[in-house]
């Protein structure tokens, strides 16, 4: 179970780096940056809601 959490966190960190790169240096962002931005926001929301509801 810990390996799944660690893998998910690593993937979210990589997505976060892409999103941040698109905000800081827009011309260096990949052409799919908009989709990555949306996927990251949805994944973050689901991740935080899952852990918030899991603790109760």
N, C-alpha and C positions, 0 to 999 in steps of 0.2 A: 504494500500500500504506500509506503514511504517513497518508493521509486517512482510511482505514478505521480505523486505530488511534486517530486523534484523535477521530473520531466516536464510536467505542466508549467511549473514555475520558470524553467529555462526557456520554454517556448514563449511564454508571455513576456519574459525579459527581452528576447530577441525581437518580438513584435513591437515592444515598447521602444527599442532602439530605432527601428524603422520609422515609427511614428514620430519620434523626437527628431530624427534626421530630416524628415519631411517638414517639420515646423521650423527648425533652425536654418537649414540650407535647402530651400524648396527646389532649387535647380538640381540638387544631387539626389533627390528622392526618385525612387523607381517609378515607372509609369503606372504600376498597380498600387500606388501609395494610398489612394482614396479607399480602395477595398480593404487594404490592410488596416487602415484607420478604423473603419467601421467594424471589422472583425475583432480587432483588439478591444474596442469599447464594449462590444457585446460579450466577449469572453471575460473581460474584467468584471463586468456586472454580474454575470452568472457565477463566476468564481467567488466573488465576495458575498453574494447572496447565499450560495451553497454553504460557505463556512459560517456565515452569520446564523443561518437557520440550523446548522448542524450542532452548534454549541448549546442550543436550548433543549 
